[in-house]
Amino acid sequence: METQTLEAIDLSEKLKPHEDKWVALSLDHRDVLGVGDNLEEAKQQAEKKRKKYVFLKLPPFNVNYVLSSWL
């Protein structure tokens, strides 16, 4: 069985102008396809470019987050 290694993708420069926005990314997470104040705006822009995409809600950059899980 062959092991695949995932390459790290640095999106910091591409995402920096989109603070606190919804972002639609290409499936390989390399291209920003749409941006909006809400999910529908980002979706409309992305659909003009591609049929498949993923969404990401960018937080305000001056806020710290700590992820936790409850079992």
Backbone as ProteinMPNN parsed JSONL, in Angstrom:
{"seq_chain_A": "METQTLEAIDLSEKLKPHEDKWVALSLDHRDVLGVGDNLEEAKQQAEKKRKKYVFLKLPPFNVNYVLSSWL", "coords_chain_A": {"N_chain_A": [[0.833, -1.178, 0.0], [0.594, 2.143, -0.89], [1.743, 5.132, 0.583], [0.387, 8.344, 0.862], [1.493, 11.679, 0.925], [0.387, 14.719, 2.113], [0.673, 17.938, 0.8], [1.475, 20.963, 2.359], [-0.49, 23.884, 2.188], [-0.179, 27.266, 1.798], [-2.319, 29.687, 2.416], [-2.41, 32.213, 3.388], [-1.761, 34.798, 2.288], [-3.598, 34.983, 0.181], [-6.019, 34.907, 1.533], [-5.965, 37.007, 3.307], [-7.124, 39.587, 2.52], [-9.808, 39.091, 2.978], [-10.98, 39.123, 5.5], [-13.245, 38.155, 8.06], [-15.249, 37.228, 6.342], [-17.24, 35.129, 4.139], [-15.796, 32.569, 2.248], [-15.338, 30.969, -0.834], [-13.628, 28.179, -1.879], [-11.547, 26.477, -4.277], [-11.667, 22.916, -4.915], [-9.157, 21.84, -4.465], [-8.19, 23.591, -2.69], [-6.599, 25.765, -3.426], [-7.344, 28.024, -4.85], [-9.208, 31.047, -4.583], [-12.529, 31.293, -5.143], [-14.835, 32.716, -4.719], [-16.225, 35.372, -2.72], [-17.937, 36.725, 0.056], [-20.223, 38.639, 2.14], [-22.106, 37.01, 3.111], [-23.069, 33.546, 2.918], [-24.479, 32.974, 0.559], [-23.7, 35.011, -1.261], [-20.974, 34.399, -1.675], [-21.284, 31.874, -2.797], [-22.669, 32.423, -5.211], [-20.718, 33.838, -6.672], [-18.733, 31.864, -6.866], [-20.006, 29.863, -8.374], [-20.0, 30.93, -10.902], [-17.493, 30.422, -11.769], [-16.756, 27.735, -11.252], [-18.146, 24.432, -10.803], [-17.842, 22.894, -8.534], [-16.904, 23.373, -5.166], [-15.652, 24.46, -1.976], [-16.583, 25.798, 1.232], [-15.508, 28.371, 3.492], [-15.571, 30.068, 6.495], [-14.112, 32.925, 7.348], [-12.66, 34.095, 10.317], [-12.693, 37.151, 12.327], [-9.514, 38.65, 12.287], [-8.307, 39.599, 14.561], [-9.023, 38.134, 16.732], [-8.726, 35.487, 19.039], [-9.011, 31.952, 18.9], [-9.94, 28.982, 20.53], [-10.091, 25.651, 20.022], [-12.248, 23.114, 21.129], [-13.405, 19.958, 22.339], [-16.171, 17.985, 23.267], [-16.752, 15.044, 24.945]], "CA_chain_A": [[0.0, 0.0, 0.0], [1.385, 3.362, -1.027], [1.366, 6.215, 1.485], [0.382, 9.664, 0.244], [1.805, 12.789, 1.804], [-0.276, 15.943, 1.69], [1.514, 19.132, 0.78], [0.892, 22.111, 3.053], [-0.849, 24.986, 1.3], [-0.205, 28.534, 2.526], [-3.329, 30.581, 1.844], [-2.456, 33.436, 4.186], [-1.792, 36.011, 1.453], [-4.838, 34.999, -0.594], [-7.175, 35.1, 2.403], [-5.801, 38.217, 4.119], [-8.091, 40.664, 2.227], [-11.189, 38.642, 3.144], [-11.246, 38.976, 6.93], [-14.63, 38.132, 8.521], [-16.106, 36.987, 5.169], [-17.374, 33.763, 3.635], [-14.918, 32.365, 1.101], [-15.479, 29.709, -1.568], [-12.33, 27.734, -2.375], [-11.526, 25.329, -5.177], [-11.571, 21.664, -4.171], [-7.77, 21.609, -4.048], [-7.937, 24.662, -1.71], [-5.538, 26.651, -3.912], [-7.886, 29.225, -5.485], [-10.4, 31.682, -4.041], [-13.5, 31.378, -6.235], [-15.886, 33.669, -4.391], [-16.142, 35.988, -1.388], [-19.142, 37.484, 0.352], [-20.605, 38.877, 3.527], [-22.897, 35.857, 3.497], [-22.783, 32.325, 2.165], [-25.094, 33.054, -0.78], [-22.855, 35.856, -2.11], [-19.781, 33.626, -2.031], [-21.739, 30.791, -3.672], [-22.979, 32.977, -6.537], [-19.457, 34.127, -7.351], [-18.037, 30.606, -7.136], [-20.703, 29.133, -9.432], [-19.619, 31.513, -12.193], [-16.165, 29.93, -12.131], [-16.683, 26.272, -11.184], [-19.329, 23.756, -10.261], [-17.542, 22.306, -7.234], [-16.127, 24.256, -4.312], [-15.872, 24.302, -0.539], [-16.724, 27.088, 1.899], [-14.756, 28.643, 4.702], [-15.919, 31.349, 7.114], [-12.92, 33.484, 7.984], [-12.969, 34.869, 11.52], [-11.922, 38.392, 12.447], [-8.127, 38.263, 12.53], [-7.831, 40.08, 15.86], [-9.671, 37.306, 17.747], [-8.127, 34.167, 19.23], [-9.973, 30.869, 19.07], [-9.423, 27.725, 21.072], [-11.011, 24.579, 19.704], [-12.39, 22.104, 22.17], [-14.405, 18.949, 22.009], [-16.836, 17.355, 24.411], [-16.976, 13.626, 24.705]], "C_chain_A": [[0.882, 1.248, 0.0], [0.846, 4.447, -0.1], [1.432, 7.537, 0.743], [0.687, 10.717, 1.304], [1.124, 14.031, 1.26], [0.673, 17.119, 1.807], [0.784, 20.269, 1.495], [0.645, 23.238, 2.053], [-0.949, 26.251, 2.147], [-1.161, 29.491, 1.817], [-3.336, 31.957, 2.506], [-2.54, 34.71, 3.341], [-3.084, 36.116, 0.654], [-6.051, 35.326, 0.27], [-7.124, 36.398, 3.207], [-6.814, 39.326, 3.787], [-9.545, 40.314, 2.555], [-11.563, 38.376, 4.604], [-12.745, 39.06, 7.221], [-15.628, 37.97, 7.366], [-16.262, 35.48, 4.939], [-16.538, 33.659, 2.372], [-15.222, 31.006, 0.484], [-14.121, 29.381, -2.173], [-12.504, 26.598, -3.365], [-11.328, 24.063, -4.351], [-10.15, 21.338, -3.738], [-7.29, 22.684, -3.059], [-6.844, 25.634, -2.148], [-6.066, 27.978, -4.466], [-9.123, 29.729, -4.75], [-11.349, 31.898, -5.214], [-14.603, 32.393, -5.976], [-15.733, 34.151, -2.965], [-17.434, 36.761, -1.165], [-19.351, 37.693, 1.832], [-21.479, 37.741, 4.044], [-22.592, 34.7, 2.55], [-23.312, 32.402, 0.735], [-24.261, 33.904, -1.735], [-21.622, 35.089, -2.58], [-20.149, 32.515, -3.005], [-22.01, 31.3, -5.089], [-21.712, 33.283, -7.331], [-18.749, 32.842, -7.759], [-18.677, 29.858, -8.292], [-20.4, 29.687, -10.82], [-18.3, 30.935, -12.701], [-16.091, 28.412, -12.202], [-17.957, 25.71, -10.592], [-19.096, 23.187, -8.868], [-16.599, 23.215, -6.463], [-16.42, 23.903, -2.867], [-15.915, 25.695, 0.087], [-15.894, 27.159, 3.171], [-15.23, 29.996, 5.224], [-14.68, 31.842, 7.84], [-13.326, 34.293, 9.204], [-12.298, 36.242, 11.441], [-10.496, 38.014, 12.861], [-7.592, 38.723, 13.882], [-8.443, 39.295, 17.024], [-8.957, 35.962, 17.825], [-9.217, 33.14, 19.464], [-9.251, 29.659, 19.664], [-10.48, 26.666, 20.783], [-11.077, 23.601, 20.865], [-13.428, 21.09, 21.711], [-14.944, 18.362, 23.306], [-17.08, 15.917, 24.053], [-18.239, 13.164, 25.374]], "O_chain_A": [[1.804, 1.371, 0.806], [-0.365, 4.652, -0.012], [2.421, 7.825, 0.07], [0.197, 10.647, 2.431], [1.267, 14.359, 0.082], [1.385, 17.266, 2.801], [-0.399, 20.501, 1.249], [1.475, 23.504, 1.184], [-1.719, 26.299, 3.106], [-0.847, 30.032, 0.757], [-4.199, 32.781, 2.2], [-3.32, 35.608, 3.659], [-3.61, 37.213, 0.467], [-7.002, 35.948, -0.202], [-8.147, 36.838, 3.731], [-7.324, 39.957, 4.712], [-10.423, 41.166, 2.422], [-12.376, 37.498, 4.892], [-13.435, 39.932, 6.693], [-16.728, 38.519, 7.417], [-15.507, 34.672, 5.48], [-16.564, 34.552, 1.525], [-15.348, 30.01, 1.196], [-13.535, 30.194, -2.886], [-13.479, 25.85, -3.306], [-10.871, 24.133, -3.21], [-9.954, 20.634, -2.748], [-6.13, 22.684, -2.645], [-6.221, 26.269, -1.297], [-5.318, 28.953, -4.545], [-9.978, 28.943, -4.344], [-11.016, 32.602, -6.166], [-15.236, 32.876, -6.915], [-15.191, 33.452, -2.11], [-17.962, 37.38, -2.088], [-18.746, 37.022, 2.668], [-21.586, 37.528, 5.251], [-21.941, 34.871, 1.519], [-22.652, 31.939, -0.196], [-24.128, 33.552, -2.907], [-21.273, 35.132, -3.759], [-19.4, 32.244, -3.944], [-21.613, 30.659, -6.061], [-21.649, 33.015, -8.53], [-18.226, 32.742, -8.869], [-17.969, 29.274, -9.112], [-20.534, 28.97, -11.812], [-18.022, 30.952, -13.9], [-15.448, 27.857, -13.093], [-18.741, 26.422, -9.964], [-20.044, 23.016, -8.101], [-15.637, 23.754, -7.009], [-17.336, 23.133, -2.579], [-15.357, 26.649, -0.456], [-15.62, 26.152, 3.824], [-15.283, 30.966, 4.469], [-14.251, 31.247, 8.829], [-14.252, 35.101, 9.125], [-11.439, 36.469, 10.59], [-10.312, 37.139, 13.707], [-6.525, 38.277, 14.303], [-8.387, 39.74, 18.17], [-8.622, 35.37, 16.799], [-10.215, 33.409, 20.133], [-8.102, 29.369, 19.33], [-11.618, 26.768, 21.24], [-10.066, 23.306, 21.501], [-14.221, 21.352, 20.807], [-14.234, 18.265, 24.307], [-17.565, 15.614, 22.963], [-18.593, 11.989, 25.281]]}, "name": "protein", "num_of_chains": 1, "seq": "METQTLEAIDLSEKLKPHEDKWVALSLDHRDVLGVGDNLEEAKQQAEKKRKKYVFLKLPPFNVNYVLSSWL"}
